[in-house]
Amino acid sequence: MADTVKRPAGHPAVKPFTFKATDADLEDLRARIAATRWPDRETVDDDSQGVPLALMQDLARYWATEYDWRKVEARLNALPQFITEIDGLDIHFIHVRSKHEDALPLVVCHGWPGSILEQLKLIGRLTDPTAHGASASDAFHVVIPSMPGYGFSGKPTRTGWDPVHIGKAYVELIRRLGYTRFAAQGGDWGGIVVDAMAGGRSDPAAAEPAPPELIGIHTNFPGVIPPELFTAAFVGTPAPSGLSGKPYGPGDHPGCALRDNNQRPRDYKRCAGRPSGYKCRMTEVMSRCPACGARVYVNAGSPTPAHQADGSDAQCPGTGQPSK
């Protein structure tokens, strides 16, 4: 079935886009990395005091001497990239149409602290499934936007570009491309955006109907907090009765090690250029204890202590297991 219509005359411009960093900018970046003033080495042989100095120095060395931006730049510029203004802000996106005309349009939303680079490996499999052992009915036309303030999209100069606004902007983008039917996928903040795009809101009572063009969403950032806890944490409704009142967090259960935050630089470096070997710390947390995994994100924006100062009998809220 046809999923596109002809764009009307006078429709806001969708302009081709390419990018080439200047040699001076790249040299300046390398010089600033090389000029880093490092702190003294930690006084322990583990990461209990934070990311080890040697690891950070090795990471800086990699960015200054090994990372090849020109290679990445060429890979991006080999793809159809565009810029269009929505609600006063430039939105950058990749748009690759499948050779299969009945392909379903799909908007793929990256998260934080990611970028469209994470999705490049998906494009061939989604747009040309027959080349990867699948059928033409599995084909998608792929649209990958850069979130406002990320990559080559514009930086908002006022408040209001929340997930709801971003979701509505992406729907407008799809319409602007002439599609009349599409699906959406997202992870991390992109998962929150696609949920908002489908009408979901922090307060379930404020949910809105999904846009008629959106036939479904896929998220790899599902909500795992019970609704009554979610609204208490994010909306301000009264907390349900029966809670212990004890603060808990990533240090309260073996599956939610507080050191996860310290581990991330190791994971990012180990997994650079090797997506198949990626070991997601948050996936480990969520699979062991969804309630603790959710609390990691709740605590990220909360003044609640991450763990009890005396290390006493704090319990995992999901399993009830003691932390020690």
N, C-alpha and C positions, 0 to 999 in steps of 0.2 A: 504494500500500500504506500501511497505517496505521503511523506512526512514533511514536505516543504511547500511553501507558497512563494510567489514572486513578491519581493519586497516592494512596497509602494514608493512612488517617486517622492523625493524629499526626506526619505528616511535618514536618520543620523548616520554619519559616515562610519564605515568600517575600513580602516586604513591598514595596508600591509606594514609590517614592522620587522626590522632587523637591528642588531646591536653589535657594535664593535668597540671594545674598550680601548682607550688610547694607551700607547706604550708608557707614557708618562704616569698615567694612573696606576698601571700595574707595577711599575718600578717604585712608585711612592708607597704602595701597599706593602711590597716586600721590605722596603726600608723601614717602615713603621713596625712591622713584625720583628725585624732584626734588632730594632732599637728598644724592644721590650725590657723594662727594668724588673728583673725577677726578684721575688722575695727569698728569704733564707729557706734552706731545705727544712722539711718537717722533722720533728724530733723522734718519730717512730718509724717502724719499718712496714707499716700497713697504711691503709687509707682512712684510718679513724680520724685524722686531722684534716681530711679533705683530699682532693686530687693530688697525688704526689708531684713534686716539682719536676722530676725527671720525665714524667709522662707528659706534662704540659709543654716542656721544652722540646720533646720529641715531636709533639703535635705541631708546634710552631715551626720547627725545622721543616716538617713535611709541607706545610702551607707556603713557606718561603722559598723552598728549593725544588720540590717535586711536583706540586699540583700544577697542572697544565690548563690554565683558563682558556687558552686559544683552542684547545681540543674541544672543550665543552662548548665554547662559543660557536665553533663550526657545526657541532652537532645540533645546536638550537637553530642556527640560521639555515640549516638544511630542511627545516620543517616550516609549514605555513603558519606564520605568526601574524597577529593583528592587534590593533589598538582601536578601541571605541570609547566614546565618552558616555557615561551613564550617571545621571544625577550629579553632574558637574565634576565627575572624577574619571580619569582615564583608566580603563580596564584592559589589561594585556591578556591575550589568550592564544593558545595553539588550537587550530581547527583543521583536522585531517579527515577528509571524507573517504569512506570506503568505496571500492570499485563496485560493490554490490548495492544497487540502487534501493533495494528494500531494507537496507540497514537501518537500525534504530538509532536515532541521535542519543548520545550519552554525554552528560556534563560530569567531569571528574574533578572533585574538589580536594585540593591538598590541605594540610593542616599546619600546625605550629610545632616546632620551628622549621617546617619544611618548605618546599617550593615545587614548582612544576617539574623540576629535574627528577623527582621521585617517580613521576608517572610516565616518563619517556619510554621505559621498557614495556609499557602496556600497549602502546599505540599499534605496533605491528600485529600483535595477536588479536586485538579488538577490531581493527579495520580490515585485516586480511586473514580471517580464520582458516580459509581453505589452504593457506600456505603452512598452517600449523596443525593440520590433521583434523580440523573441525569443518562444519558445513557453512554454506553461505547464509543460512538462517541465523547463525550466531554473530553476524557482522554488526558493527556499530560505526556510526559517524561520531568521531571523538572531539569533544570540546574541553580544553583544560585551561581554565582561567587562573591568573595569579591573583590571590586575595588582595584587596585594597591595602596598600602599605607594604606589600611584598613584591620582590622581583622588579618587574618593569611596569607594574600598575602604579597609578598615582597614589600619593600619600594624603590621606584626609587631613583637612585643615580645621575641621570642626568635629564635634562629637556626633554620635548617631549611627556610625557604620558598624552596627552590631550584627550578629548572625542573621537576625531577621531581615535587616536591610540588605546584607550581602546576598542572602537567598533570593530576595525579590529582584535584586540587580541581575543575578544570574538567569532568572526566568526572563527578564527583559532582554538579556543577551541572546538567549535561545530564540526568542521571538524575532529579534533583530536579524538573526541569521536566516530567518524564513522557515524555521521548523514549527510544525503544528502539533507535534507529539514527541515526547522525550522521556528519558529516565535520568536519574541522578545517583552518583556514588560519592562517598566521602569518608575520610578517616580523621581522627583527632578533631581539631576545630572544623575540618571539612565535614565530619560526621554531624557535628552540631548544626552546620549550615544547611545540610540537606534535610535534616529533621525540621529545621525552621522553614525551609523551602516548602515542605509538605504540609505546613500549617502548625507544627508542634511549637509550643511555647513553654517557658519556665513554669508558668501557672497554667495547669491543664484547662482551667476554666476559660482561659483566654485563647485557646486554640482556634485556628482559622481554617476554612476549607482549603484544600490543596488547589493550586491552579489547574484548570481543566486540561492543559497540555501534558501535565506530569502524570505518567502512568504508574510510577513506582520508584522507590529509592532502595539503595543498598548501602549499608554502613558497616564499617569495621570498627566502630566506636559505639557499641550499643550501651544504652543506659542500664546500670546494674543496681542503682539505689532504689529501694522501695519508695513508691510515690509519696507516702507520708513523711519519710525522711528527706526526700528531695525537696518538697515544698517547704519544710521547716528550715532546711539549710540555705535555699536559694530565694525563696519567696517571702519567708518570714512568718509562716503560719505556726501555730503552737506545736511544739514537739510532742510526739505520741507518748503516752504514759508507759512506764515499765523500763525506761532507759536507766542505766546505772549511774549516769552523770559523770563517769570517769572519762577523761580525754583519752583518745586512742589514735593511732596512726601507723605509719609504715614501720615503726620500731617495735610494735606490739605483737608481731607474729613472724615466725621464720620466713613465711612467704612474702613478707612486706619489709624487707630489710631497709633500714634508713639509708644504707650505703648505696641504694640504687641510684640516687642522684649523683654520687661520686663516681659510680661505675659508668655513667653514660659516655664520658669522653673516651673511655676504653672501647666501648661498643661502637661508637661512631667511627673511630679510627680503624678498628678491626674489620668493620663491615664496609669500609669505603671501597666502592667499585665491585663489591661482591654481594649483591642483593640476596643471592641464594643462601649465603652463610649468615644472614642477619639473625641475631638472637635478641629479640625484643624483651627488655627487662619488664616493661609494663605488661606484656602478654603473660610473662611468668607470674607476675603478681595477680593478675586478673584470673588466671586459670587456677591458681592455688586458693585464692580467697577473693571472690568478687567484691564483698563488702569492704575489705581492706584496700583493694585496688581502687575502689571508688573514693575511699577516704584519702588516698594519696592526692587525688585531684581536688577534693574538698579542702584539704589542709593547705594546698598551694596558695589559696587565696583567703585563708582564715587565720585569725590570731590564736586559734586553739593550739596548745603545745603539741608537738609531734609525738611525745611519749612522756610517761611519768618520770619525774626527776629521780625518784628513788628506785626505779626499776622494779616496783612491787608487782602484785598479781594482776596486772592489766591483762585483758582478754581480747582475742580477736572477735569482733562483733558478729562475724559470719559463722564461725565454727565453734566459738566458746572455748577454744583451746587457750591455755595459759601461754604467756610469752616466754616463760623460762622453763 
